[in-house]
Amino acid sequence: MRTIRSRTAAAAVAVVLAGLSLTACDGDTEAASSTPSAAGPGSGTTGGSGGENGTSGNSGASGKGEGSGSGQGSSGGKGGSSGKTGGTGKDGGTANSASDACTGDNVKTTVSKVTRPLNHVLIKITNSGSQACNAYGAPLLGFDGDQAATRINEDSKPQSVLSVAPGSSAYASVALTGEPGESTGGTVKQLTVHFASRSGSGSVGSPAKLALPAGTHKDDNASVTYWQSSASDALTY
């Protein structure tokens, strides 16, 4: 009788142990199926890669992980060369124009009779502007209705162009007559002074029109000097 009970008890224990073993195996199977993939938390098994326009990736095949990617690809640039190269005028910016020449627009012009030398008048220009101007060459003179400019005395040509600062003056003298008896002439009343250009071809700017001293006599041999820095230099010729 005791042997039967012992076997019965042993059988019951075996049944209980078998049940516990099955329960443990079921627990291990469930734990394996809920473990995320090697991609780790927050990303699927195969997380989506960012597209060209930043599209979201697909979630992993299993688990709750999400993979997303964003990207922007652009090829473009702003480039350019901009700039202005200032143009230069004729003769490299010191152009043959009234912009840098002494003319009737930026100087005050006067004419006066002198006692020495005889038969001379003195032309004086004074810079009335705010910038220096250049007295190019010699004044181009016209008396009354002259058809041609008065002859220039080449012996009076200076070594360089005369620059006239604001408020400063330049001078030119006019020999009204040549040797007595060589030419005939007459009385003149008005003098027009044109201003030479840098190139020496023609005149620039506004001319100056002056009334001559009463009784001024001029003949065909009259001549004018180049512009000089002083009255004494001008009257040397």
GUDREN-421485 format. One record per residue: residue in three letters; residue number from 0; x, y, z of N, C-alpha, C in turn. Coordinates in steps of 0.1 Angstrom, whole numbers, m for minus. Example, Ala and Ser with C-alpha at 12.3 -4.5 7.8 and 13.67 -1.06 7.14 Angstrom:
PT_ALA_0_132_m57_78_123_m45_78_132_m33_78
PT_SER_1_128_m22_71_137_m11_71_129_0_79
This chain:
PT_MET_0_8_m12_0_0_0_0_9_12_0
PT_ARG_1_19_12_8_28_24_8_35_26_m5
PT_THR_2_38_15_m11_45_16_m24_36_23_m35
PT_ILE_3_24_20_m35_14_26_m44_13_40_m42
PT_ARG_4_12_45_m29_11_59_m26_23_67_m30
PT_SER_5_35_60_m28_47_67_m31_48_69_m46
PT_ARG_6_44_59_m54_44_61_m68_34_71_m73
PT_THR_7_23_71_m66_13_81_m70_18_95_m67
PT_ALA_8_24_97_m56_30_111_m52_41_115_m62
PT_ALA_9_49_105_m65_60_108_m75_55_112_m88
PT_ALA_10_44_105_m92_38_108_m105_32_122_m105
PT_ALA_11_26_126_m94_20_139_m93_31_150_m94
PT_VAL_12_42_147_m87_53_157_m87_58_159_m101
PT_ALA_13_60_147_m108_65_148_m122_56_156_m131
PT_VAL_14_43_155_m129_33_163_m137_35_177_m134
PT_VAL_15_36_181_m122_38_195_m118_50_201_m124
PT_LEU_16_61_193_m123_74_198_m129_73_200_m144
PT_ALA_17_66_190_m150_65_192_m165_57_204_m169
PT_GLY_18_47_207_m161_39_220_m163_47_232_m162
PT_LEU_19_55_232_m151_64_244_m149_74_246_m160
PT_SER_20_79_234_m166_88_235_m177_82_241_m189
PT_LEU_21_70_237_m192_63_242_m204_60_257_m202
PT_THR_22_56_261_m190_54_275_m187_66_284_m190
PT_ALA_23_78_279_m185_90_286_m187_94_287_m202
PT_CYS_24_91_277_m210_94_277_m224_86_287_m231
PT_ASP_25_73_288_m227_64_298_m234_68_312_m231
PT_GLY_26_73_314_m218_78_328_m215_89_332_m223
PT_ASP_27_99_323_m226_111_326_m234_107_329_m248
PT_THR_28_97_322_m253_93_325_m267_87_339_m268
PT_GLU_29_79_343_m259_72_356_m259_82_367_m258
PT_ALA_30_92_366_m250_102_376_m248_110_378_m261
PT_ALA_31_113_368_m268_121_369_m280_113_376_m291
PT_SER_32_101_374_m292_93_381_m302_90_395_m300
PT_SER_33_92_401_m288_90_415_m285_103_423_m284
PT_THR_34_114_416_m286_127_423_m286_129_431_m299
PT_PRO_35_132_444_m298_134_452_m311_146_446_m318
PT_SER_36_147_449_m331_158_445_m339_171_452_m335
PT_ALA_37_181_447_m341_194_453_m338_196_467_m341
PT_ALA_38_186_473_m348_187_487_m352_186_496_m340
PT_GLY_39_180_491_m329_180_498_m316_167_506_m315
PT_PRO_40_164_511_m304_152_518_m301_151_531_m310
PT_GLY_41_138_533_m315_136_545_m322_138_543_m337
PT_SER_42_143_532_m342_144_530_m356_140_516_m360
PT_GLY_43_134_514_m371_129_501_m375_140_492_m379
PT_THR_44_136_480_m383_146_470_m387_155_476_m399
PT_THR_45_148_482_m408_154_488_m419_149_502_m420
PT_GLY_46_155_512_m413_150_525_m412_151_532_m426
PT_GLY_47_141_540_m430_142_547_m443_153_557_m444
PT_SER_48_159_558_m455_169_568_m457_163_581_m463
PT_GLY_49_169_592_m460_164_605_m464_164_606_m479
PT_GLY_50_154_610_m485_153_612_m499_158_625_m504
PT_GLU_51_158_627_m517_164_640_m522_156_652_m517
PT_ASN_52_143_650_m515_135_661_m511_131_660_m497
PT_GLY_53_139_652_m489_136_651_m475_124_643_m471
PT_THR_54_120_632_m479_109_624_m476_112_615_m464
PT_SER_55_102_612_m457_104_604_m445_107_589_m448
PT_GLY_56_115_582_m441_118_568_m443_106_560_m438
PT_ASN_57_106_547_m443_96_538_m439_99_532_m425
PT_SER_58_89_529_m418_92_523_m405_97_509_m407
PT_GLY_59_104_504_m396_109_490_m397_98_480_m399
PT_ALA_60_102_468_m403_93_458_m406_86_452_m394
PT_SER_61_93_454_m383_87_449_m370_90_459_m359
PT_GLY_62_83_458_m349_86_466_m337_80_480_m339
PT_LYS_63_83_488_m330_77_501_m330_87_512_m334
PT_GLY_64_98_508_m338_109_518_m342_104_525_m354
PT_GLU_65_109_537_m356_106_546_m368_120_551_m373
PT_GLY_66_121_551_m386_133_556_m392_129_568_m401
PT_SER_67_135_579_m400_132_590_m408_145_597_m413
PT_GLY_68_145_603_m424_156_610_m429_152_622_m437
PT_SER_69_160_632_m436_157_644_m444_170_649_m449
PT_GLY_70_169_654_m461_181_659_m468_177_669_m478
PT_GLN_71_185_678_m481_183_687_m492_196_687_m500
PT_GLY_72_193_685_m512_204_686_m522_202_697_m531
PT_SER_73_212_705_m532_210_717_m541_224_720_m547
PT_SER_74_223_723_m559_236_727_m566_233_741_m572
PT_GLY_75_238_750_m567_235_763_m572_244_773_m565
PT_GLY_76_246_783_m571_254_793_m565_252_807_m571
PT_LYS_77_255_816_m564_253_829_m569_267_834_m572
PT_GLY_78_269_838_m584_282_843_m587_281_853_m598
PT_GLY_79_289_861_m598_289_871_m609_300_881_m607
PT_SER_80_302_887_m617_312_898_m616_305_911_m619
PT_SER_81_305_920_m610_299_932_m613_308_943_m610
PT_GLY_82_307_953_m617_316_964_m615_316_974_m626
PT_LYS_83_320_985_m624_320_995_m634_334_1001_m636
PT_THR_84_338_1000_m647_351_1005_m650_349_1019_m656
PT_GLY_85_353_1028_m648_351_1042_m653_357_1045_m666
PT_GLY_86_350_1050_m675_356_1053_m688_365_1066_m687
PT_THR_87_374_1066_m695_383_1077_m695_380_1085_m708
PT_GLY_88_380_1098_m706_378_1107_m718_390_1107_m727
PT_LYS_89_389_1115_m736_400_1117_m746_412_1122_m738
PT_ASP_90_424_1117_m742_436_1121_m736_437_1116_m721
PT_GLY_91_430_1105_m718_431_1099_m705_425_1107_m693
PT_GLY_92_414_1114_m696_407_1120_m685_410_1135_m684
PT_THR_93_422_1139_m689_424_1154_m689_421_1158_m704
PT_ALA_94_409_1156_m707_405_1157_m721_407_1171_m727
PT_ASN_95_406_1170_m740_407_1183_m747_394_1190_m747
PT_SER_96_391_1195_m735_378_1201_m733_380_1213_m723
PT_ALA_97_369_1220_m721_369_1231_m712_370_1228_m697
PT_SER_98_369_1215_m694_369_1210_m680_381_1214_m673
PT_ASP_99_393_1214_m680_405_1217_m672_412_1229_m678
PT_ALA_100_407_1235_m689_413_1247_m695_407_1260_m690
PT_CYS_101_416_1270_m689_411_1283_m686_403_1288_m698
PT_THR_102_391_1292_m695_382_1298_m705_374_1309_m700
PT_GLY_103_366_1315_m708_357_1326_m704_347_1322_m693
PT_ASP_104_346_1308_m691_337_1303_m681_342_1303_m667
PT_ASN_105_356_1303_m666_361_1302_m652_372_1312_m649
PT_VAL_106_374_1322_m658_384_1332_m656_377_1346_m659
PT_LYS_107_383_1356_m652_379_1370_m656_390_1376_m664
PT_THR_108_386_1382_m676_396_1386_m685_396_1401_m687
PT_THR_109_407_1408_m687_408_1422_m688_419_1426_m698
PT_VAL_110_418_1437_m704_429_1442_m713_432_1457_m710
PT_SER_111_444_1460_m709_448_1474_m706_460_1479_m714
PT_LYS_112_461_1492_m716_472_1498_m723_484_1500_m714
PT_VAL_113_496_1498_m719_508_1500_m711_517_1511_m717
PT_THR_114_525_1517_m709_534_1527_m714_546_1522_m720
PT_ARG_115_551_1510_m715_563_1504_m720_560_1489_m721
PT_PRO_116_564_1483_m732_569_1489_m744_558_1497_m752
PT_LEU_117_562_1504_m761_552_1512_m769_543_1503_m778
PT_ASN_118_531_1508_m780_522_1501_m789_519_1486_m784
PT_HIS_119_518_1485_m771_514_1472_m766_502_1473_m757
PT_VAL_120_494_1463_m756_484_1461_m746_486_1448_m739
PT_LEU_121_481_1447_m726_483_1436_m718_470_1429_m715
PT_ILE_122_470_1416_m718_458_1408_m715_460_1400_m702
PT_LYS_123_451_1401_m693_452_1394_m680_440_1385_m677
PT_ILE_124_443_1373_m673_432_1364_m669_434_1361_m654
PT_THR_125_423_1360_m647_423_1357_m632_413_1345_m630
PT_ASN_126_418_1335_m624_410_1323_m622_399_1327_m611
PT_SER_127_387_1326_m616_376_1330_m607_368_1317_m602
PT_GLY_128_373_1305_m605_367_1293_m601_373_1288_m588
PT_SER_129_369_1275_m585_373_1269_m573_384_1259_m575
PT_GLN_130_388_1256_m588_398_1247_m591_408_1253_m600
PT_ALA_131_420_1248_m600_430_1253_m609_426_1250_m624
PT_CYS_132_430_1259_m633_428_1257_m647_441_1258_m654
PT_ASN_133_442_1253_m666_454_1254_m674_453_1264_m685
PT_ALA_134_463_1273_m686_463_1283_m697_471_1277_m708
PT_TYR_135_464_1270_m717_471_1263_m728_475_1273_m739
PT_GLY_136_487_1271_m744_492_1279_m756_492_1294_m754
PT_ALA_137_486_1300_m764_485_1315_m764_470_1318_m766
PT_PRO_138_466_1330_m762_452_1334_m765_450_1336_m780
PT_LEU_139_438_1332_m785_435_1333_m799_427_1346_m801
PT_LEU_140_433_1356_m807_427_1370_m807_421_1373_m820
PT_GLY_141_410_1380_m819_403_1386_m830_399_1401_m827
PT_PHE_142_405_1410_m836_402_1424_m834_390_1428_m844
PT_ASP_143_380_1434_m838_369_1439_m846_364_1427_m856
PT_GLY_144_365_1430_m869_361_1420_m879_372_1412_m885
PT_ASP_145_383_1409_m878_394_1402_m883_389_1388_m888
PT_GLN_146_394_1384_m900_391_1371_m905_400_1360_m900
PT_ALA_147_411_1363_m895_421_1353_m890_426_1358_m876
PT_ALA_148_430_1348_m868_435_1351_m855_449_1358_m856
PT_THR_149_452_1366_m846_464_1373_m846_476_1364_m845
PT_ARG_150_487_1367_m851_499_1358_m852_504_1357_m837
PT_ILE_151_510_1345_m835_515_1341_m822_531_1343_m822
PT_ASN_152_536_1349_m813_551_1351_m812_557_1338_m806
PT_GLU_153_563_1330_m814_568_1317_m810_580_1318_m801
PT_ASP_154_587_1330_m801_598_1331_m792_594_1332_m778
PT_SER_155_581_1334_m775_577_1335_m761_571_1322_m756
PT_LYS_156_573_1311_m763_567_1298_m758_574_1294_m746
PT_PRO_157_566_1291_m735_572_1286_m722_576_1271_m723
PT_GLN_158_583_1267_m713_588_1253_m713_577_1243_m709
PT_SER_159_567_1248_m702_556_1239_m698_543_1247_m698
PT_VAL_160_532_1239_m697_518_1245_m696_517_1253_m683
PT_LEU_161_511_1264_m683_509_1273_m672_496_1269_m664
PT_SER_162_497_1264_m652_486_1261_m644_482_1274_m635
PT_VAL_163_470_1277_m635_465_1289_m628_456_1285_m616
PT_ALA_164_461_1287_m604_454_1284_m593_442_1294_m590
PT_PRO_165_432_1290_m583_421_1299_m580_426_1312_m574
PT_GLY_166_422_1323_m580_426_1336_m575_439_1341_m582
PT_SER_167_446_1332_m588_459_1336_m595_456_1341_m609
PT_SER_168_467_1346_m615_465_1352_m629_476_1347_m638
PT_ALA_169_473_1349_m651_483_1347_m662_482_1358_m671
PT_TYR_170_492_1361_m680_493_1373_m688_498_1370_m702
PT_ALA_171_494_1378_m711_499_1377_m725_499_1392_m730
PT_SER_172_509_1395_m737_510_1409_m742_508_1409_m757
PT_VAL_173_503_1419_m762_500_1421_m777_508_1432_m782
PT_ALA_174_517_1429_m792_524_1440_m799_515_1444_m810
PT_LEU_175_510_1456_m810_499_1460_m819_504_1464_m833
PT_THR_176_517_1468_m834_522_1472_m847_536_1466_m849
PT_GLY_177_540_1465_m861_553_1461_m865_562_1474_m866
PT_GLU_178_572_1472_m874_581_1483_m877_573_1494_m884
PT_PRO_179_576_1507_m881_568_1518_m888_570_1518_m903
PT_GLY_180_559_1520_m910_560_1521_m924_559_1507_m931
PT_GLU_181_560_1496_m923_559_1483_m930_545_1479_m933
PT_SER_182_536_1484_m926_522_1479_m929_512_1490_m925
PT_THR_183_501_1490_m931_491_1499_m927_481_1493_m917
PT_GLY_184_474_1501_m910_464_1496_m901_454_1506_m898
PT_GLY_185_448_1505_m886_437_1514_m883_433_1512_m868
PT_THR_186_424_1520_m864_419_1520_m850_410_1508_m848
PT_VAL_187_411_1501_m837_403_1490_m834_396_1493_m820
PT_LYS_188_384_1487_m819_376_1490_m807_373_1478_m798
PT_GLN_189_373_1467_m805_369_1455_m797_379_1443_m799
PT_LEU_190_381_1436_m788_389_1424_m789_382_1412_m783
PT_THR_191_382_1401_m791_376_1389_m787_388_1379_m784
PT_VAL_192_388_1374_m772_398_1364_m767_392_1350_m767
PT_HIS_193_397_1341_m775_394_1327_m775_405_1320_m768
PT_PHE_194_401_1308_m762_411_1301_m754_414_1288_m760
PT_ALA_195_427_1285_m761_432_1273_m768_429_1260_m760
PT_SER_196_427_1250_m768_425_1237_m762_439_1230_m759
PT_ARG_197_438_1219_m752_451_1212_m749_458_1208_m761
PT_SER_198_451_1203_m771_457_1198_m783_463_1209_m792
PT_GLY_199_459_1221_m789_463_1232_m797_455_1234_m810
PT_SER_200_444_1226_m811_436_1226_m823_423_1232_m820
PT_GLY_201_421_1245_m824_408_1251_m821_407_1257_m807
PT_SER_202_396_1262_m804_394_1268_m790_383_1260_m783
PT_VAL_203_383_1263_m770_373_1256_m761_366_1266_m752
PT_GLY_204_355_1263_m747_348_1271_m737_343_1284_m744
PT_SER_205_339_1293_m735_333_1306_m739_344_1316_m741
PT_PRO_206_344_1324_m752_354_1335_m754_350_1347_m745
PT_ALA_207_360_1356_m744_358_1368_m737_358_1380_m747
PT_LYS_208_348_1388_m746_347_1400_m755_350_1413_m747
PT_LEU_209_360_1420_m751_365_1432_m744_365_1444_m752
PT_ALA_210_362_1455_m745_364_1468_m752_378_1473_m750
PT_LEU_211_384_1477_m761_398_1482_m761_399_1496_m756
PT_PRO_212_410_1500_m751_412_1514_m747_411_1523_m759
PT_ALA_213_405_1535_m757_403_1544_m768_416_1548_m775
PT_GLY_214_415_1548_m788_426_1552_m796_436_1541_m799
PT_THR_215_432_1528_m797_441_1517_m799_442_1515_m814
PT_HIS_216_455_1515_m819_458_1513_m833_465_1500_m835
PT_LYS_217_461_1493_m845_467_1479_m848_469_1478_m863
PT_ASP_218_480_1471_m867_483_1469_m881_484_1454_m883
PT_ASP_219_487_1450_m895_487_1435_m899_499_1428_m893
PT_ASN_220_509_1434_m887_520_1428_m881_518_1425_m866
PT_ALA_221_507_1427_m861_504_1425_m846_507_1411_m843
PT_SER_222_512_1409_m831_514_1395_m826_511_1394_m811
PT_VAL_223_509_1382_m806_506_1380_m792_515_1369_m786
PT_THR_224_518_1370_m773_527_1361_m767_519_1349_m762
PT_TYR_225_526_1338_m758_520_1327_m750_517_1332_m737
PT_TRP_226_508_1325_m730_505_1329_m716_518_1328_m707
PT_GLN_227_520_1338_m699_531_1339_m690_526_1340_m675
PT_SER_228_535_1337_m666_531_1337_m652_532_1351_m646
PT_SER_229_538_1361_m653_539_1374_m647_537_1385_m659
PT_ALA_230_533_1397_m655_532_1407_m665_545_1411_m671
PT_SER_231_555_1411_m662_569_1415_m667_574_1405_m677
PT_ASP_232_571_1393_m675_576_1383_m685_568_1385_m698
PT_ALA_233_555_1387_m697_548_1389_m710_552_1401_m717
PT_LEU_234_556_1412_m711_559_1424_m717_574_1424_m722
PT_THR_235_581_1413_m720_594_1412_m725_594_1412_m740
PT_TYR_236_583_1407_m746_583_1405_m761_575_1416_m768
